[in-house]
Amino acid sequence: MNQTQTAYDLLDNPPPFATAVADLWRWAENYDYPTPASLFLDLIGYSDEEYGQPLFDLAKVPERLGYLEIGQLGEALIQYAEMPNEVRAWIDTVMAAEEEETEGKGGTNQVEYSSLAPQRG
């Protein structure tokens, strides 16, 4: 039986090459959009490729992120630098799971789990 994993499952059981990314993503639940994970997506080029725009205003980094978040962001970027294709594929899987879950909750346009994505029209 091949059961589809939820975004929660994927974030709670990340592959070894994405543990820091998952930690950052889960920590992002403590934030309103845009989150530290949104900044991560900007820095790796994901948001520009997928949404055509950055998600995080870089001028607001000092007021939005503390030392803990910057450290988590650094660890996530290190993992991305070591295995970019694998991390990107895992992010695609998490984002698809989030989008599927959101559509199943009445089709809202905002990704509810981590508030990473901008509203889609």
C-alpha positions as CSV (number, residue, x, y, z in Angstrom):
1,M,0.0,0.0,0.0
2,N,1.5,3.4,-1.1
3,Q,0.1,6.0,1.3
4,T,0.7,9.7,0.5
5,Q,2.6,11.5,3.2
6,T,1.3,14.7,4.6
7,A,3.5,17.8,4.9
8,Y,3.6,17.1,8.7
9,D,4.9,13.6,8.0
10,L,7.5,14.9,5.7
11,L,8.7,17.6,8.1
12,D,8.7,15.2,11.1
13,N,10.7,12.6,9.2
14,P,13.0,14.4,6.8
15,P,15.7,12.6,5.0
16,P,19.2,13.1,6.5
17,F,20.2,15.7,3.9
18,A,17.2,17.9,4.8
19,T,17.0,17.8,8.6
20,A,18.1,21.4,9.1
21,V,15.7,22.6,6.4
22,A,12.9,20.8,8.1
23,D,13.9,22.3,11.5
24,L,13.8,25.8,9.9
25,W,10.4,25.0,8.2
26,R,8.9,23.8,11.5
27,W,10.2,26.8,13.4
28,A,8.6,29.0,10.7
29,E,5.2,28.0,12.1
30,N,5.9,30.5,14.9
31,Y,5.8,33.4,12.4
32,D,3.3,35.2,10.3
33,Y,4.1,35.3,6.6
34,P,6.7,35.9,5.4
35,T,8.6,33.4,7.6
36,P,12.3,32.5,8.0
37,A,11.6,29.6,5.7
38,S,10.3,32.0,3.1
39,L,13.7,33.8,3.2
40,F,15.4,30.4,2.7
41,L,13.3,29.8,-0.4
42,D,14.3,33.3,-1.7
43,L,18.0,32.6,-1.1
44,I,18.0,29.3,-3.0
45,G,16.0,30.7,-5.9
46,Y,12.9,28.7,-5.3
47,S,10.4,31.5,-4.8
48,D,11.5,33.4,-7.9
49,E,11.3,30.2,-10.0
50,E,7.9,29.1,-8.6
51,Y,6.2,32.3,-7.9
52,G,8.0,34.9,-10.0
53,Q,8.8,37.0,-7.0
54,P,10.7,37.0,-3.7
55,L,8.7,36.2,-0.6
56,F,10.8,38.1,2.0
57,D,11.8,41.8,2.0
58,L,15.6,41.6,2.7
59,A,15.5,45.0,4.3
60,K,13.3,43.6,7.1
61,V,15.7,40.7,8.0
62,P,17.2,42.5,11.0
63,E,13.8,43.3,12.5
64,R,12.2,39.9,11.7
65,L,15.0,37.4,12.5
66,G,16.9,36.8,15.7
67,Y,20.1,34.9,16.2
68,L,18.3,31.6,16.5
69,E,16.6,32.0,13.2
70,I,19.7,33.2,11.5
71,G,21.6,30.2,12.8
72,Q,18.8,27.8,11.6
73,L,18.8,29.6,8.2
74,G,22.6,29.1,8.0
75,E,22.3,25.4,8.8
76,A,19.6,24.9,6.2
77,L,21.7,26.8,3.6
78,I,24.7,24.5,4.3
79,Q,22.5,21.4,3.7
80,Y,21.3,23.0,0.5
81,A,24.8,23.7,-0.6
82,E,25.9,20.2,0.0
83,M,23.0,18.5,-1.9
84,P,21.0,21.1,-3.8
85,N,19.2,18.8,-6.1
86,E,18.1,16.5,-3.4
87,V,17.0,19.3,-1.0
88,R,15.1,21.0,-3.9
89,A,13.3,17.7,-4.7
90,W,12.3,17.3,-1.1
91,I,11.1,20.9,-0.9
92,D,9.0,20.3,-4.0
93,T,7.5,17.2,-2.3
94,V,6.7,19.2,0.9
95,M,5.2,22.1,-1.1
96,A,3.0,19.7,-3.2
97,A,1.8,18.0,0.0
98,E,0.9,21.3,1.5
99,E,-0.9,22.5,-1.6
100,E,-2.9,19.2,-1.7
101,E,-3.8,19.5,2.0
102,T,-4.9,23.1,1.5
103,E,-7.0,22.2,-1.5
104,G,-8.6,19.5,0.5
105,K,-9.6,22.1,3.1
106,G,-11.9,24.0,0.9
107,G,-9.5,25.3,-1.8
108,T,-8.1,28.3,0.0
109,N,-5.3,30.0,-2.0
110,Q,-2.9,30.5,0.9
111,V,-0.6,27.6,2.0
112,E,-1.8,27.2,5.6
113,Y,0.8,24.9,7.1
114,S,3.9,27.1,7.0
115,S,2.6,30.3,5.4
116,L,5.5,30.1,2.9
117,A,3.8,30.8,-0.4
118,P,2.2,34.0,-1.6
119,Q,-1.5,34.0,-2.5
120,R,-2.1,32.5,-6.0
121,G,-4.8,34.0,-8.2
